[in-house]
């Protein structure tokens, strides 16, 4: 028996369930084709662009938590720290977006300090 890692922990997976595909409906076949096309597109996209896109999502997440009334400082801090881990941890590897991400991180840090003082 094999296992599959999930965010909730390791899950056992029976081997025959993996090797023997079930009959798919037309809707499921279309979904599988769409997923395969998305994988192909992602495979041809530079990883630096994908990572930068995820970093922008972290920026947006932090901004949302800072903008709440009252602000959710713990969640904002986590998103800012995650963005920092990417930006500060991958110098020179984030492509054209690196400078914009550094500036966005600096802006978030300043906003966090300002919002923290008001709270």
C-alpha positions as a Markdown table, in Angstrom:
| # | Residue | x | y | z |
|---|---|---|---|---|
| 1 | Unk | 0.0 | 0.0 | 0.0 |
| 2 | Unk | 1.3 | 3.5 | -0.9 |
| 3 | Unk | 0.6 | 6.8 | 0.8 |
| 4 | Unk | -0.2 | 10.2 | -0.4 |
| 5 | Unk | 0.9 | 13.4 | 1.5 |
| 6 | Unk | -1.9 | 15.9 | 2.1 |
| 7 | Unk | -1.9 | 19.0 | 4.3 |
| 8 | Unk | -3.8 | 16.9 | 6.8 |
| 9 | Unk | -1.1 | 14.2 | 6.9 |
| 10 | Unk | -0.2 | 11.0 | 5.1 |
| 11 | Unk | -3.2 | 9.1 | 3.7 |
| 12 | Unk | -3.0 | 5.4 | 2.6 |
| 13 | Unk | -3.8 | 4.8 | -1.0 |
| 14 | Unk | -4.6 | 1.4 | -2.4 |
| 15 | Unk | -2.4 | 0.6 | -5.4 |
| 16 | Unk | -5.1 | -0.9 | -7.5 |
| 17 | Unk | -7.1 | 2.3 | -7.2 |
| 18 | Unk | -4.2 | 4.2 | -8.8 |
| 19 | Unk | -3.5 | 1.7 | -11.6 |
| 20 | Unk | -7.0 | 1.1 | -12.7 |
| 21 | Unk | -8.8 | 4.2 | -13.9 |
| 22 | Unk | -12.5 | 4.2 | -13.4 |
| 23 | Unk | -14.9 | 5.0 | -16.2 |
| 24 | Unk | -15.1 | 8.8 | -16.6 |
| 25 | Unk | -18.2 | 10.8 | -17.6 |
| 26 | Unk | -17.8 | 13.2 | -20.4 |
| 27 | Unk | -17.7 | 16.1 | -17.9 |
| 28 | Unk | -14.9 | 14.4 | -16.0 |
| 29 | Unk | -13.0 | 13.7 | -19.2 |
| 30 | Unk | -13.3 | 17.4 | -20.2 |
| 31 | Unk | -12.1 | 18.4 | -16.7 |
| 32 | Unk | -9.1 | 16.0 | -17.0 |
| 33 | Unk | -8.3 | 17.5 | -20.5 |
| 34 | Unk | -8.5 | 21.1 | -19.1 |
| 35 | Unk | -6.3 | 20.2 | -16.2 |
| 36 | Unk | -3.7 | 18.6 | -18.5 |
| 37 | Unk | -3.8 | 21.7 | -20.7 |
| 38 | Unk | -3.2 | 23.9 | -17.6 |
| 39 | Unk | -0.3 | 21.6 | -16.6 |
| 40 | Unk | 1.3 | 21.9 | -20.0 |
| 41 | Unk | 0.9 | 25.7 | -19.9 |
| 42 | Unk | 2.4 | 25.8 | -16.4 |
| 43 | Unk | 5.3 | 23.6 | -17.6 |
| 44 | Unk | 6.2 | 26.2 | -20.2 |
| 45 | Unk | 6.0 | 29.2 | -17.8 |
| 46 | Unk | 9.2 | 30.3 | -16.1 |
| 47 | Unk | 9.1 | 29.3 | -12.4 |
| 48 | Unk | 10.2 | 32.8 | -11.4 |
| 49 | Unk | 6.9 | 34.1 | -12.9 |
| 50 | Unk | 4.8 | 31.6 | -11.0 |
| 51 | Unk | 6.6 | 32.2 | -7.7 |
| 52 | Unk | 6.2 | 36.0 | -8.2 |
| 53 | Unk | 2.5 | 35.5 | -8.8 |
| 54 | Unk | 2.2 | 33.6 | -5.6 |
| 55 | Unk | 4.1 | 36.3 | -3.8 |
| 56 | Unk | 1.6 | 38.9 | -5.1 |
| 57 | Unk | -1.1 | 36.8 | -3.6 |
| 58 | Unk | 0.6 | 36.9 | -0.3 |
| 59 | Unk | 0.8 | 40.7 | -0.6 |
| 60 | Unk | -2.9 | 40.9 | -1.3 |
| 61 | Unk | -3.6 | 38.6 | 1.7 |
| 62 | Unk | -1.6 | 40.8 | 4.0 |
| 63 | Unk | -3.3 | 43.9 | 2.8 |
| 64 | Unk | -6.7 | 42.4 | 3.3 |
| 65 | Unk | -5.9 | 41.5 | 6.9 |
| 66 | Unk | -4.5 | 45.0 | 7.6 |
| 67 | Unk | -7.6 | 46.6 | 6.1 |
| 68 | Unk | -10.1 | 44.8 | 8.4 |
| 69 | Unk | -11.8 | 46.6 | 11.2 |
| 70 | Unk | -10.2 | 45.7 | 13.5 |
| 71 | Unk | -7.1 | 44.7 | 11.6 |
| 72 | Unk | -6.1 | 41.0 | 12.0 |
| 73 | Unk | -2.4 | 41.7 | 12.8 |
| 74 | Unk | -1.5 | 38.0 | 13.4 |
| 75 | Unk | -2.7 | 36.9 | 10.0 |
| 76 | Unk | -1.2 | 40.0 | 8.3 |
| 77 | Unk | 2.2 | 39.3 | 10.0 |
| 78 | Unk | 2.1 | 35.7 | 8.8 |
| 79 | Unk | 1.4 | 36.8 | 5.2 |
| 80 | Unk | 4.1 | 39.5 | 5.4 |
| 81 | Unk | 6.6 | 37.0 | 6.8 |
| 82 | Unk | 5.8 | 34.5 | 4.1 |
| 83 | Unk | 6.3 | 37.2 | 1.4 |
| 84 | Unk | 9.6 | 38.1 | 3.1 |
| 85 | Unk | 10.7 | 34.5 | 3.0 |
| 86 | Unk | 10.3 | 34.5 | -0.7 |
| 87 | Unk | 11.6 | 38.0 | -1.6 |
| 88 | Unk | 14.5 | 38.0 | 0.9 |
| 89 | Unk | 15.2 | 34.3 | 0.5 |
| 90 | Unk | 15.5 | 34.3 | -3.3 |
| 91 | Unk | 17.6 | 37.3 | -4.2 |
| 92 | Unk | 18.3 | 37.6 | -7.9 |
| 93 | Unk | 16.0 | 34.7 | -8.8 |
| 94 | Unk | 12.6 | 36.4 | -9.1 |
| 95 | Unk | 13.0 | 37.8 | -12.6 |
| 96 | Unk | 11.6 | 41.1 | -13.7 |
| 97 | Unk | 9.2 | 41.3 | -10.8 |
| 98 | Unk | 11.8 | 41.2 | -8.1 |
| 99 | Unk | 12.2 | 45.0 | -7.6 |
| 100 | Unk | 8.4 | 45.5 | -7.5 |
| 101 | Unk | 8.1 | 42.7 | -4.9 |
| 102 | Unk | 10.8 | 44.3 | -2.8 |
| 103 | Unk | 9.0 | 47.6 | -2.9 |
| 104 | Unk | 5.6 | 45.9 | -2.1 |
| 105 | Unk | 7.2 | 44.1 | 0.9 |
| 106 | Unk | 8.6 | 47.4 | 2.2 |
| 107 | Unk | 5.2 | 49.1 | 1.8 |
| 108 | Unk | 3.5 | 46.3 | 3.7 |
| 109 | Unk | 6.0 | 46.5 | 6.5 |
| 110 | Unk | 5.4 | 50.2 | 6.8 |
| 111 | Unk | 1.6 | 49.7 | 6.7 |
| 112 | Unk | 1.9 | 47.1 | 9.4 |
| 113 | Unk | 3.7 | 49.4 | 11.7 |
| 114 | Unk | 1.2 | 52.2 | 11.1 |
| 115 | Unk | -1.8 | 50.0 | 11.6 |
| 116 | Unk | -0.2 | 48.4 | 14.7 |
| 117 | Unk | 0.2 | 51.9 | 16.3 |
| 118 | Unk | -3.5 | 52.7 | 15.7 |
| 119 | Unk | -4.7 | 49.4 | 17.1 |
